[in-house]
Amino acid sequence: PTFSYRGLMIDTARHYLPMNLILHNLDAMAMNKLNILHWHISDSQSFPWETNSYPELAHKGAYHPKQIYTMQDVRTIVHEAYLRGIRVVPEVDMPGHTAAIAKSHPEVTSHCPFPSEPLD
């Protein structure tokens, strides 16, 4: 192919996608010779990825308790992508864009006492 990076970006931080839809997208990507899945998995709006180290991030930071990707879900997506010749590039927005993280760990964010006033 002329271009080595032929990708698609999905934004599950802002728009939760069920597993079957993500897997269906992988099939469509393979049929169209796309080889990179840029997976925007977390942002200020939500943190729907349940990590082994900090599971509370997803439990408090996802839009809904049923809209969480488990470690097994992530492994399945990466494995199914691999079988189709697709590389998964996860985007975890850190250290910025942490509003969803602050729901379970408020100590990691700075407190601005007067957010409507300019900083001099």
C-alpha positions, 0 to 999 in steps of 0.5 A, a space after each residue: 500500500 502507498 500509505 503505511 498508516 491507514 487508520 480509524 479512530 474510535 472515541 470510547 471516552 466520549 461515546 461508549 461502544 459495545 464490544 460487538 460493535 468494536 469487533 464489527 469495526 475490526 472486520 470492516 477495517 480489515 475488509 478496507 485494508 486499514 491497519 491501525 485502530 487508534 482507540 481513544 479510551 479515556 478522557 476528562 469525560 469518562 474513564 471506562 477502562 478497568 485496570 488491575 491496578 486502579 479498578 476504582 477509576 472505571 467504577 467511578 469514572 465511567 458513564 455507567 457501571 455497565 459501560 466499562 471495558 475489562 482487561 479481558 475486553 481489551 485483550 480480546 480487542 487487541 487479539 482480534 485486531 492482531 488476527 486481522 493485521 491491525 495494530 491497536 494504539 491506545 490513547 490514555 489522556 494523562 496527566 491532563 484531562 483528569 476530571 474522570 479520574 478525580 471522581 475516584 482520586 481527587 488528590 491527583 487534581 489541583 484545586 482552583 478556588 476561583 475558577 471564574 477569575 483569571 490567573 495573573 
